[in-house]
Amino acid sequence: MIARKADYIPESLKLEHHMFGMMLGKDGRPFKTRSGDTIKLNDLLDEAMQRATALIQSKKSTVNWR
């Protein structure tokens, strides 16, 4: 592994690769990275934060916190 050979990663650290398949758009078709139609990571993370916040807020109203 290049990262180990470059001494970026210590030998004691276990690394694993997890495949997740093809990324699909809302239309169910694969993203075409060369066309520039992909979602930017920053936008994806922003949306994930918004959705997580909304989910947490909705759960707070149904849970009896003591």
PDB file with SEQRES, HELIX, SHEET and CRYST1 records, atoms N, CA, C and O in Angstrom:
SEQRES   1 A   66  MET ILE ALA ARG LYS ALA ASP TYR ILE PRO GLU SER LEU          
SEQRES   2 A   66  LYS LEU GLU HIS HIS MET PHE GLY MET MET LEU GLY LYS          
SEQRES   3 A   66  ASP GLY ARG PRO PHE LYS THR ARG SER GLY ASP THR ILE          
SEQRES   4 A   66  LYS LEU ASN ASP LEU LEU ASP GLU ALA MET GLN ARG ALA          
SEQRES   5 A   66  THR ALA LEU ILE GLN SER LYS LYS SER THR VAL ASN TRP          
SEQRES   6 A   66  ARG                                                          
HELIX    1 AA1 ILE A    2  LYS A    5  1                                   4    
HELIX    2 AA2 THR A   33  SER A   35  5                                   3    
HELIX    3 AA3 LEU A   41  LYS A   60  1                                  20    
CRYST1    1.000    1.000    1.000  90.00  90.00  90.00 P 1           1          
ATOM      1  N   MET A   1       0.837  -1.168   0.000  1.00  0.00           N  
ATOM      2  CA  MET A   1       0.000   0.000   0.000  1.00  0.00           C  
ATOM      3  C   MET A   1       0.892   1.245   0.000  1.00  0.00           C  
ATOM      4  O   MET A   1       1.847   1.337   0.771  1.00  0.00           O  
ATOM      5  N   ILE A   2       0.577   2.170  -0.848  1.00  0.00           N  
ATOM      6  CA  ILE A   2       1.378   3.379  -1.020  1.00  0.00           C  
ATOM      7  C   ILE A   2       1.460   4.196   0.264  1.00  0.00           C  
ATOM      8  O   ILE A   2       2.527   4.708   0.601  1.00  0.00           O  
ATOM      9  N   ALA A   3       0.348   4.326   0.985  1.00  0.00           N  
ATOM     10  CA  ALA A   3       0.334   5.131   2.217  1.00  0.00           C  
ATOM     11  C   ALA A   3       1.311   4.581   3.249  1.00  0.00           C  
ATOM     12  O   ALA A   3       1.955   5.350   3.963  1.00  0.00           O  
ATOM     13  N   ARG A   4       1.425   3.268   3.335  1.00  0.00           N  
ATOM     14  CA  ARG A   4       2.380   2.665   4.272  1.00  0.00           C  
ATOM     15  C   ARG A   4       3.811   2.875   3.795  1.00  0.00           C  
ATOM     16  O   ARG A   4       4.697   3.190   4.588  1.00  0.00           O  
ATOM     17  N   LYS A   5       4.031   2.698   2.496  1.00  0.00           N  
ATOM     18  CA  LYS A   5       5.379   2.875   1.952  1.00  0.00           C  
ATOM     19  C   LYS A   5       5.858   4.313   2.115  1.00  0.00           C  
ATOM     20  O   LYS A   5       7.056   4.556   2.264  1.00  0.00           O  
ATOM     21  N   ALA A   6       4.936   5.260   2.087  1.00  0.00           N  
ATOM     22  CA  ALA A   6       5.295   6.670   2.243  1.00  0.00           C  
ATOM     23  C   ALA A   6       5.346   7.078   3.717  1.00  0.00           C  
ATOM     24  O   ALA A   6       5.583   8.244   4.031  1.00  0.00           O  
ATOM     25  N   ASP A   7       5.128   6.131   4.609  1.00  0.00           N  
ATOM     26  CA  ASP A   7       5.121   6.373   6.059  1.00  0.00           C  
ATOM     27  C   ASP A   7       4.037   7.352   6.503  1.00  0.00           C  
ATOM     28  O   ASP A   7       4.216   8.082   7.477  1.00  0.00           O  
ATOM     29  N   TYR A   8       2.921   7.366   5.791  1.00  0.00           N  
ATOM     30  CA  TYR A   8       1.779   8.177   6.223  1.00  0.00           C  
ATOM     31  C   TYR A   8       0.967   7.441   7.273  1.00  0.00           C  
ATOM     32  O   TYR A   8       0.287   8.059   8.092  1.00  0.00           O  
ATOM     33  N   ILE A   9       1.042   6.118   7.246  1.00  0.00           N  
ATOM     34  CA  ILE A   9       0.215   5.275   8.104  1.00  0.00           C  
ATOM     35  C   ILE A   9       1.119   4.301   8.847  1.00  0.00           C  
ATOM     36  O   ILE A   9       1.929   3.613   8.225  1.00  0.00           O  
ATOM     37  N   PRO A  10       0.994   4.233  10.161  1.00  0.00           N  
ATOM     38  CA  PRO A  10       1.841   3.277  10.904  1.00  0.00           C  
ATOM     39  C   PRO A  10       1.423   1.835  10.622  1.00  0.00           C  
ATOM     40  O   PRO A  10       0.266   1.572  10.294  1.00  0.00           O  
ATOM     41  N   GLU A  11       2.346   0.927  10.747  1.00  0.00           N  
ATOM     42  CA  GLU A  11       2.077  -0.488  10.515  1.00  0.00           C  
ATOM     43  C   GLU A  11       1.021  -1.018  11.480  1.00  0.00           C  
ATOM     44  O   GLU A  11       0.310  -1.968  11.153  1.00  0.00           O  
ATOM     45  N   SER A  12       0.911  -0.422  12.654  1.00  0.00           N  
ATOM     46  CA  SER A  12      -0.033  -0.903  13.667  1.00  0.00           C  
ATOM     47  C   SER A  12      -1.485  -0.556  13.341  1.00  0.00           C  
ATOM     48  O   SER A  12      -2.398  -1.123  13.942  1.00  0.00           O  
ATOM     49  N   LEU A  13      -1.713   0.352  12.415  1.00  0.00           N  
ATOM     50  CA  LEU A  13      -3.065   0.768  12.070  1.00  0.00           C  
ATOM     51  C   LEU A  13      -3.636  -0.132  10.980  1.00  0.00           C  
ATOM     52  O   LEU A  13      -3.052  -0.264   9.905  1.00  0.00           O  
ATOM     53  N   LYS A  14      -4.776  -0.748  11.262  1.00  0.00           N  
ATOM     54  CA  LYS A  14      -5.422  -1.640  10.292  1.00  0.00           C  
ATOM     55  C   LYS A  14      -6.309  -0.818   9.365  1.00  0.00           C  
ATOM     56  O   LYS A  14      -7.136  -0.031   9.825  1.00  0.00           O  
ATOM     57  N   LEU A  15      -6.139  -0.999   8.082  1.00  0.00           N  
ATOM     58  CA  LEU A  15      -6.952  -0.310   7.087  1.00  0.00           C  
ATOM     59  C   LEU A  15      -7.813  -1.318   6.345  1.00  0.00           C  
ATOM     60  O   LEU A  15      -7.381  -2.435   6.062  1.00  0.00           O  
ATOM     61  N   GLU A  16      -9.048  -0.905   6.031  1.00  0.00           N  
ATOM     62  CA  GLU A  16      -9.953  -1.753   5.261  1.00  0.00           C  
ATOM     63  C   GLU A  16     -10.583  -0.928   4.152  1.00  0.00           C  
ATOM     64  O   GLU A  16     -10.819   0.270   4.312  1.00  0.00           O  
ATOM     65  N   HIS A  17     -10.849  -1.570   3.041  1.00  0.00           N  
ATOM     66  CA  HIS A  17     -11.558  -0.914   1.944  1.00  0.00           C  
ATOM     67  C   HIS A  17     -12.986  -1.455   1.918  1.00  0.00           C  
ATOM     68  O   HIS A  17     -13.204  -2.666   1.882  1.00  0.00           O  
ATOM     69  N   HIS A  18     -13.946  -0.544   1.935  1.00  0.00           N  
ATOM     70  CA  HIS A  18     -15.355  -0.948   1.892  1.00  0.00           C  
ATOM     71  C   HIS A  18     -15.981  -0.403   0.625  1.00  0.00           C  
ATOM     72  O   HIS A  18     -16.138   0.809   0.470  1.00  0.00           O  
ATOM     73  N   MET A  19     -16.337  -1.294  -0.274  1.00  0.00           N  
ATOM     74  CA  MET A  19     -16.977  -0.876  -1.517  1.00  0.00           C  
ATOM     75  C   MET A  19     -18.451  -0.588  -1.239  1.00  0.00           C  
ATOM     76  O   MET A  19     -19.086  -1.270  -0.434  1.00  0.00           O  
ATOM     77  N   PHE A  20     -18.981   0.418  -1.906  1.00  0.00           N  
ATOM     78  CA  PHE A  20     -20.388   0.738  -1.709  1.00  0.00           C  
ATOM     79  C   PHE A  20     -21.157   0.783  -3.010  1.00  0.00           C  
ATOM     80  O   PHE A  20     -22.328   1.164  -3.028  1.00  0.00           O  
ATOM     81  N   GLY A  21     -20.529   0.408  -4.073  1.00  0.00           N  
ATOM     82  CA  GLY A  21     -21.233   0.334  -5.346  1.00  0.00           C  
ATOM     83  C   GLY A  21     -21.226   1.640  -6.104  1.00  0.00           C  
ATOM     84  O   GLY A  21     -20.439   2.541  -5.816  1.00  0.00           O  
ATOM     85  N   MET A  22     -22.098   1.728  -7.061  1.00  0.00           N  
ATOM     86  CA  MET A  22     -22.163   2.890  -7.941  1.00  0.00           C  
ATOM     87  C   MET A  22     -23.047   3.974  -7.332  1.00  0.00           C  
ATOM     88  O   MET A  22     -24.082   3.680  -6.734  1.00  0.00           O  
ATOM     89  N   MET A  23     -22.638   5.205  -7.487  1.00  0.00           N  
ATOM     90  CA  MET A  23     -23.442   6.334  -7.017  1.00  0.00           C  
ATOM     91  C   MET A  23     -24.453   6.683  -8.099  1.00  0.00           C  
ATOM     92  O   MET A  23     -24.092   6.898  -9.257  1.00  0.00           O  
ATOM     93  N   LEU A  24     -25.724   6.739  -7.710  1.00  0.00           N  
ATOM     94  CA  LEU A  24     -26.798   7.015  -8.658  1.00  0.00           C  
ATOM     95  C   LEU A  24     -27.455   8.353  -8.354  1.00  0.00           C  
ATOM     96  O   LEU A  24     -27.530   8.772  -7.199  1.00  0.00           O  
ATOM     97  N   GLY A  25     -27.924   9.012  -9.393  1.00  0.00           N  
ATOM     98  CA  GLY A  25     -28.656  10.256  -9.240  1.00  0.00           C  
ATOM     99  C   GLY A  25     -30.113   9.986  -8.910  1.00  0.00           C  
ATOM    100  O   GLY A  25     -30.531   8.833  -8.809  1.00  0.00           O  
ATOM    101  N   LYS A  26     -30.896  11.067  -8.741  1.00  0.00           N  
ATOM    102  CA  LYS A  26     -32.317  10.920  -8.411  1.00  0.00           C  
ATOM    103  C   LYS A  26     -33.073  10.160  -9.493  1.00  0.00           C  
ATOM    104  O   LYS A  26     -34.102   9.540  -9.223  1.00  0.00           O  
ATOM    105  N   ASP A  27     -32.555  10.211 -10.725  1.00  0.00           N  
ATOM    106  CA  ASP A  27     -33.218   9.515 -11.827  1.00  0.00           C  
ATOM    107  C   ASP A  27     -32.834   8.037 -11.906  1.00  0.00           C  
ATOM    108  O   ASP A  27     -33.292   7.319 -12.794  1.00  0.00           O  
ATOM    109  N   GLY A  28     -31.981   7.584 -10.965  1.00  0.00           N  
ATOM    110  CA  GLY A  28     -31.583   6.183 -10.933  1.00  0.00           C  
ATOM    111  C   GLY A  28     -30.447   5.846 -11.883  1.00  0.00           C  
ATOM    112  O   GLY A  28     -30.047   4.687 -11.992  1.00  0.00           O  
ATOM    113  N   ARG A  29     -29.928   6.851 -12.568  1.00  0.00           N  
ATOM    114  CA  ARG A  29     -28.819   6.624 -13.505  1.00  0.00           C  
ATOM    115  C   ARG A  29     -27.506   6.996 -12.838  1.00  0.00           C  
ATOM    116  O   ARG A  29     -27.489   7.841 -11.943  1.00  0.00           O  
ATOM    117  N   PRO A  30     -26.391   6.374 -13.261  1.00  0.00           N  
ATOM    118  CA  PRO A  30     -25.093   6.676 -12.651  1.00  0.00           C  
ATOM    119  C   PRO A  30     -24.676   8.129 -12.889  1.00  0.00           C  
ATOM    120  O   PRO A  30     -24.974   8.725 -13.925  1.00  0.00           O  
ATOM    121  N   PHE A  31     -23.972   8.677 -11.889  1.00  0.00           N  
ATOM    122  CA  PHE A  31     -23.397  10.013 -12.058  1.00  0.00           C  
ATOM    123  C   PHE A  31     -22.331   9.968 -13.142  1.00  0.00           C  
ATOM    124  O   PHE A  31     -21.601   8.986 -13.272  1.00  0.00           O  
ATOM    125  N   LYS A  32     -22.252  11.023 -13.904  1.00  0.00           N  
ATOM    126  CA  LYS A  32     -21.206  11.156 -14.913  1.00  0.00           C  
ATOM    127  C   LYS A  32     -20.278  12.267 -14.438  1.00  0.00           C  
ATOM    128  O   LYS A  32     -20.584  13.450 -14.589  1.00  0.00           O  
ATOM    129  N   THR A  33     -19.148  11.879 -13.865  1.00  0.00           N  
ATOM    130  CA  THR A  33     -18.253  12.850 -13.251  1.00  0.00           C  
ATOM    131  C   THR A  33     -17.646  13.817 -14.263  1.00  0.00           C  
ATOM    132  O   THR A  33     -17.362  14.965 -13.924  1.00  0.00           O  
ATOM    133  N   ARG A  34     -17.449  13.383 -15.460  1.00  0.00           N  
ATOM    134  CA  ARG A  34     -16.831  14.262 -16.466  1.00  0.00           C  
ATOM    135  C   ARG A  34     -17.764  15.363 -16.940  1.00  0.00           C  
ATOM    136  O   ARG A  34     -17.306  16.400 -17.419  1.00  0.00           O  
ATOM    137  N   SER A  35     -19.069  15.150 -16.812  1.00  0.00           N  
ATOM    138  CA  SER A  35     -20.018  16.167 -17.271  1.00  0.00           C  
ATOM    139  C   SER A  35     -20.167  17.297 -16.262  1.00  0.00           C  
ATOM    140  O   SER A  35     -20.692  18.361 -16.592  1.00  0.00           O  
ATOM    141  N   GLY A  36     -19.709  17.071 -15.036  1.00  0.00           N  
ATOM    142  CA  GLY A  36     -19.805  18.101 -14.008  1.00  0.00           C  
ATOM    143  C   GLY A  36     -21.164  18.159 -13.341  1.00  0.00           C  
ATOM    144  O   GLY A  36     -21.458  19.123 -12.634  1.00  0.00           O  
ATOM    145  N   ASP A  37     -21.999  17.154 -13.546  1.00  0.00           N  
ATOM    146  CA  ASP A  37     -23.342  17.143 -12.977  1.00  0.00           C  
ATOM    147  C   ASP A  37     -23.411  16.496 -11.592  1.00  0.00           C  
ATOM    148  O   ASP A  37     -24.504  16.243 -11.083  1.00  0.00           O  
ATOM    149  N   THR A  38     -22.273  16.232 -10.988  1.00  0.00           N  
ATOM    150  CA  THR A  38     -22.277  15.550  -9.695  1.00  0.00           C  
ATOM    151  C   THR A  38     -22.522  16.542  -8.563  1.00  0.00           C  
ATOM    152  O   THR A  38     -22.373  17.752  -8.734  1.00  0.00           O  
ATOM    153  N   ILE A  39     -22.898  16.011  -7.416  1.00  0.00           N  
ATOM    154  CA  ILE A  39     -23.124  16.819  -6.223  1.00  0.00           C  
ATOM    155  C   ILE A  39     -21.775  17.059  -5.549  1.00  0.00           C  
ATOM    156  O   ILE A  39     -20.965  16.141  -5.416  1.00  0.00           O  
ATOM    157  N   LYS A  40     -21.549  18.269  -5.136  1.00  0.00           N  
ATOM    158  CA  LYS A  40     -20.306  18.601  -4.437  1.00  0.00           C  
ATOM    159  C   LYS A  40     -20.363  18.032  -3.019  1.00  0.00           C  
ATOM    160  O   LYS A  40     -21.423  18.022  -2.393  1.00  0.00           O  
ATOM    161  N   LEU A  41     -19.222  17.561  -2.517  1.00  0.00           N  
ATOM    162  CA  LEU A  41     -19.169  16.956  -1.190  1.00  0.00           C  
ATOM    163  C   LEU A  41     -19.652  17.936  -0.128  1.00  0.00           C  
ATOM    164  O   LEU A  41     -20.379  17.547   0.786  1.00  0.00           O  
ATOM    165  N   ASN A  42     -19.264  19.181  -0.238  1.00  0.00           N  
ATOM    166  CA  ASN A  42     -19.677  20.185   0.740  1.00  0.00           C  
ATOM    167  C   ASN A  42     -21.205  20.289   0.796  1.00  0.00           C  
ATOM    168  O   ASN A  42     -21.782  20.369   1.880  1.00  0.00           O  
ATOM    169  N   ASP A  43     -21.854  20.287  -0.364  1.00  0.00           N  
ATOM    170  CA  ASP A  43     -23.318  20.351  -0.418  1.00  0.00           C  
ATOM    171  C   ASP A  43     -23.946  19.098   0.184  1.00  0.00           C  
ATOM    172  O   ASP A  43     -24.958  19.177   0.880  1.00  0.00           O  
ATOM    173  N   LEU A  44     -23.345  17.950  -0.086  1.00  0.00           N  
ATOM    174  CA  LEU A  44     -23.842  16.688   0.460  1.00  0.00           C  
ATOM    175  C   LEU A  44     -23.757  16.686   1.985  1.00  0.00           C  
ATOM    176  O   LEU A  44     -24.700  16.277   2.662  1.00  0.00           O  
ATOM    177  N   LEU A  45     -22.626  17.144   2.523  1.00  0.00           N  
ATOM    178  CA  LEU A  45     -22.460  17.185   3.970  1.00  0.00           C  
ATOM    179  C   LEU A  45     -23.413  18.187   4.613  1.00  0.00           C  
ATOM    180  O   LEU A  45     -23.959  17.920   5.683  1.00  0.00           O  
ATOM    181  N   ASP A  46     -23.620  19.336   3.973  1.00  0.00           N  
ATOM    182  CA  ASP A  46     -24.577  20.323   4.483  1.00  0.00           C  
ATOM    183  C   ASP A  46     -25.981  19.723   4.561  1.00  0.00           C  
ATOM    184  O   ASP A  46     -26.679  19.895   5.561  1.00  0.00           O  
ATOM    185  N   GLU A  47     -26.387  19.023   3.510  1.00  0.00           N  
ATOM    186  CA  GLU A  47     -27.717  18.409   3.507  1.00  0.00           C  
ATOM    187  C   GLU A  47     -27.824  17.321   4.572  1.00  0.00           C  
ATOM    188  O   GLU A  47     -28.860  17.189   5.223  1.00  0.00           O  
ATOM    189  N   ALA A  48     -26.767  16.552   4.749  1.00  0.00           N  
ATOM    190  CA  ALA A  48     -26.772  15.505   5.776  1.00  0.00           C  
ATOM    191  C   ALA A  48     -26.937  16.123   7.166  1.00  0.00           C  
ATOM    192  O   ALA A  48     -27.676  15.591   7.995  1.00  0.00           O  
ATOM    193  N   MET A  49     -26.255  17.237   7.425  1.00  0.00           N  
ATOM    194  CA  MET A  49     -26.374  17.918   8.716  1.00  0.00           C  
ATOM    195  C   MET A  49     -27.793  18.444   8.923  1.00  0.00           C  
ATOM    196  O   MET A  49     -28.348  18.329  10.016  1.00  0.00           O  
ATOM    197  N   GLN A  50     -28.373  19.016   7.882  1.00  0.00           N  
ATOM    198  CA  GLN A  50     -29.736  19.540   7.982  1.00  0.00           C  
ATOM    199  C   GLN A  50     -30.735  18.421   8.268  1.00  0.00           C  
ATOM    200  O   GLN A  50     -31.624  18.568   9.107  1.00  0.00           O  
ATOM    201  N   ARG A  51     -30.579  17.312   7.569  1.00  0.00           N  
ATOM    202  CA  ARG A  51     -31.498  16.186   7.779  1.00  0.00           C  
ATOM    203  C   ARG A  51     -31.332  15.586   9.172  1.00  0.00           C  
ATOM    204  O   ARG A  51     -32.318  15.251   9.828  1.00  0.00           O  
ATOM    205  N   ALA A  52     -30.092  15.451   9.618  1.00  0.00           N  
ATOM    206  CA  ALA A  52     -29.835  14.893  10.951  1.00  0.00           C  
ATOM    207  C   ALA A  52     -30.394  15.813  12.028  1.00  0.00           C  
ATOM    208  O   ALA A  52     -30.996  15.343  12.994  1.00  0.00           O  
ATOM    209  N   THR A  53     -30.203  17.112  11.871  1.00  0.00           N  
ATOM    210  CA  THR A  53     -30.725  18.082  12.836  1.00  0.00           C  
ATOM    211  C   THR A  53     -32.247  18.008  12.897  1.00  0.00           C  
ATOM    212  O   THR A  53     -32.821  18.005  13.985  1.00  0.00           O  
ATOM    213  N   ALA A  54     -32.900  17.949  11.750  1.00  0.00           N  
ATOM    214  CA  ALA A  54     -34.354  17.866  11.703  1.00  0.00           C  
ATOM    215  C   ALA A  54     -34.843  16.578  12.361  1.00  0.00           C  
ATOM    216  O   ALA A  54     -35.843  16.592  13.080  1.00  0.00           O  
ATOM    217  N   LEU A  55     -34.156  15.480  12.124  1.00  0.00           N  
ATOM    218  CA  LEU A  55     -34.544  14.206  12.729  1.00  0.00           C  
ATOM    219  C   LEU A  55     -34.402  14.260  14.247  1.00  0.00           C  
ATOM    220  O   LEU A  55     -35.286  13.804  14.973  1.00  0.00           O  
ATOM    221  N   ILE A  56     -33.302  14.812  14.721  1.00  0.00           N  
ATOM    222  CA  ILE A  56     -33.081  14.924  16.162  1.00  0.00           C  
ATOM    223  C   ILE A  56     -34.145  15.815  16.795  1.00  0.00           C  
ATOM    224  O   ILE A  56     -34.684  15.489  17.853  1.00  0.00           O  
ATOM    225  N   GLN A  57     -34.444  16.933  16.153  1.00  0.00           N  
ATOM    226  CA  GLN A  57     -35.468  17.838  16.674  1.00  0.00           C  
ATOM    227  C   GLN A  57     -36.831  17.150  16.734  1.00  0.00           C  
ATOM    228  O   GLN A  57     -37.572  17.335  17.700  1.00  0.00           O  
ATOM    229  N   SER A  58     -37.165  16.370  15.730  1.00  0.00           N  
ATOM    230  CA  SER A  58     -38.458  15.678  15.731  1.00  0.00           C  
ATOM    231  C   SER A  58     -38.515  14.615  16.823  1.00  0.00           C  
ATOM    232  O   SER A  58     -39.578  14.375  17.397  1.00  0.00           O  
ATOM    233  N   LYS A  59     -37.393  13.980  17.113  1.00  0.00           N  
ATOM    234  CA  LYS A  59     -37.346  12.958  18.162  1.00  0.00           C  
ATOM    235  C   LYS A  59     -37.424  13.598  19.541  1.00  0.00           C  
ATOM    236  O   LYS A  59     -38.014  13.025  20.456  1.00  0.00           O  
ATOM    237  N   LYS A  60     -36.832  14.784  19.700  1.00  0.00           N  
ATOM    238  CA  LYS A  60     -36.856  15.466  20.995  1.00  0.00           C  
ATOM    239  C   LYS A  60     -38.271  15.754  21.451  1.00  0.00           C  
ATOM    240  O   LYS A  60     -38.566  15.681  22.644  1.00  0.00           O  
ATOM    241  N   SER A  61     -39.145  16.078  20.521  1.00  0.00           N  
ATOM    242  CA  SER A  61     -40.513  16.430  20.897  1.00  0.00           C  
ATOM    243  C   SER A  61     -41.329  15.210  21.321  1.00  0.00           C  
ATOM    244  O   SER A  61     -42.372  15.361  21.957  1.00  0.00           O  
ATOM    245  N   THR A  62     -40.877  14.022  20.985  1.00  0.00           N  
ATOM    246  CA  THR A  62     -41.632  12.814  21.337  1.00  0.00           C  
ATOM    247  C   THR A  62     -41.019  12.056  22.519  1.00  0.00           C  
ATOM    248  O   THR A  62     -41.605  11.086  22.999  1.00  0.00           O  
ATOM    249  N   VAL A  63     -39.852  12.489  22.990  1.00  0.00           N  
ATOM    250  CA  VAL A  63     -39.177  11.797  24.082  1.00  0.00           C  
ATOM    251  C   VAL A  63     -39.362  12.593  25.372  1.00  0.00           C  
ATOM    252  O   VAL A  63     -39.248  13.819  25.372  1.00  0.00           O  
ATOM    253  N   ASN A  64     -39.646  11.896  26.463  1.00  0.00           N  
ATOM    254  CA  ASN A  64     -39.806  12.534  27.759  1.00  0.00           C  
ATOM    255  C   ASN A  64     -38.435  12.625  28.416  1.00  0.00           C  
ATOM    256  O   ASN A  64     -37.965  11.645  28.995  1.00  0.00           O  
ATOM    257  N   TRP A  65     -37.785  13.788  28.336  1.00  0.00           N  
ATOM    258  CA  TRP A  65     -36.448  13.994  28.934  1.00  0.00           C  
ATOM    259  C   TRP A  65     -36.634  14.384  30.394  1.00  0.00           C  
ATOM    260  O   TRP A  65     -37.423  15.276  30.707  1.00  0.00           O  
ATOM    261  N   ARG A  66     -35.928  13.733  31.262  1.00  0.00           N  
ATOM    262  CA  ARG A  66     -36.021  14.051  32.694  1.00  0.00           C  
ATOM    263  C   ARG A  66     -34.810  14.785  33.147  1.00  0.00           C  
ATOM    264  O   ARG A  66     -34.705  15.138  34.322  1.00  0.00           O  
TER     265      ARG A  66                                                      
END                                                                             
